[in-house]
């Protein structure tokens, strides 16, 4: 077998299974989100509405964010110039970390180039700090958490998703003198369900375990100041390490952890994923800081976002579409077949100018393929009507099941 033939075979497997992923060339228009312009393969253009973006609140277009970025790039130029240890720490990075520490009511925060890297670097480093550490990980944790736990070389246990009895049983099997950490998410993005955070924290206290929560799909959108579900539930102070992103509700890019000053200092000092990575451009850090600061007070934007998600779910349920609804802002519609899921996505885009990517394996288990919609406060009634009507027609055309799934 030649190397090229091996590549051909690997790619063909994806095509045969209906899982080959195609990038859609879209250009967002400043001040006009969620509208964008698609460039088709033949070079022609099409006006589209983005329904699958993670810029949940439209902050990537907010004047406060853009002004901060313009000011920083005019003052400093494009790049940061190096890693945080070698010329890559600026007042913009320090300001953003201070905003994030204040957001989560923690002593400190530590920036990374993405939340994926923050999860990977932190979880792979913790066993260096706590020799013999056993990490107990929810079975539906994000790939970045799984990778960090896998790479750390320590002991790990996987507990069934949101199963408190299984978590307790696995903790009970670990000797009392062994360090332990429970890693879980506040909102699981593919189904939109919440973790039983308070109950997990109670179990952690009982077994003297550290806690690590990924709030990437919640920061900016939940809680009085947008610090996430743990803030909404009054539980932030009981969590040891909080992971978050700047690339979703905050509309920019980057990731972080918020924790005690000692914890952040230790991760900063030991994690290769932090030590050897060039820091965020100052303009990006400035825009993110402006976004975090703004959303600490913009409760109305959060309310409009939740109202929009609830309204869309109500419309889809009225059509009998198989909606997975756990009460969060995420709106997954179950298809259950990768080929049909891709076909629906293509037809929505080509025929209706509605852009939503199919979610297939390995992002979700086989047989649970879905379309995942992320309504924002700037998706107006006309866009919602267009989406609902298009889905109604396509569901009938494809003879898909309209029996609602249990939440």
Buried (B, 14 or more C-beta within 10 A) or exposed (E): EEEEEEEEEEEEEEEEEBBBEEEBEBEBEEEEBBBBBBEEEEEEEBEBBBBBBBBBBBBBBBEBBBEBBEBBBEEBEEEBBEBBEEEBBBEBBEBBBBBBBBBBEBBBBBBBBBBBBBBBBBBBBBBBBBEEBBBBBBEBBBEBBBBBBBBBEBBBBBBEBBBBEBBBEBBEEBEEEBBBBBBBBBBBBBBBBBBBBEEBBEBBEEBEBBBBBBBBBBBBBBBEBBBBBBBBBEBBEBBBBBBBBBBBBBBBBBBBBBBEEEBBBBBBEBBEBBBEBBBBBBBBBBBBBBBBBBBBEBEEBBEBBBEBBBBBBEBBEEBEBBBBBEBBBBBBBBBBBBBBBBBBBEBBBEEBBBBBBBBBBEBBEEEBBBBBBBBBBBBEEEBBEBBBEBBBEBBEEBEBBEEBBEE
